[in-house]
């Protein structure tokens, strides 16, 4: 069974969702960062910085997923999996 077309359609759908989600996450990240910069307590600044790091890790993972989806598209066009 050749699932290339289904995989391509699904990957395009996922990429759209990644962009939407990424935009929302960026807004939340900016708000957390702004709060950290305004915070007086060093201990709470550290907690907010850890949350910022969590956002970074999520976005990094999303970028890896997007890259793998792009490789899937390339592989489907070449007829091989890389």
N, C-alpha and C positions, 0 to 999 in steps of 0.2 A: 504494500500500500504506500503510495507516494503522498506524504503529508506536507510537502514543501509549501503549497499554496496556503493551506491552513496555518502553518507556522508563520508565514510571512504576514498574513492578516492579523494573527494574534500579536506578533511582534510590533506591528505598526500601532495596534491598539494600546499595547503596554507602553510604548514610547510616548504616546500622547498623554497617558496617565502620569508617567514620570515627570513630564514637563509641568503638568498642572500641580502635582504634588510638590515638585521642587520649588515652584513659585510660592506656594503657601508656606513651605518650610522656611524659605528665605525670609519671608515676612516675620515669622515667629522668631527666627534667629536674630534678626535685627532688633526686635523688641527686647529680647533677653539681653543682648549686648548693651543696648541703651540703659537698661536697668542696672547692669553691672557697672557701667561707667558712672552712674549716678549714686551708687551705693556707697555708704560711708564705712560699713563694717567689713573689715578685711576677710573675716571668716565667711560671711555671706557672699562676698565677691568671689571667693574661691568656689563656693557651691554653684554660683551662676556660671563661672568659667567652665566648670565640669559639664554643665548643661550645654554650653556652647560647643564643647568638645564632642558631646553626644550628637548634636546636630551635624557637626563636621563629618563624623563617622557615618551617619545615615546618608548624607549627600555623597560621600565617597563611594559607599556601596551602591547607590543609585547610578553613579557614573560608571562603575564596573558593569552593572547590569545592562546599561545602555550600550556600552562597548560590545558586550557579548551578543546583544541583539543585532548590532550592526554586523558582527562577524557571521551571525546566522544568515543574514540577508546575502552576504557575499558567498557563503557556502552554498546557499540554495541556487544561486545563479551559476556557480561553477559546477554544481552537481556533486560536490564533495564536502566533507566536514573537515574543518581545520582544527 
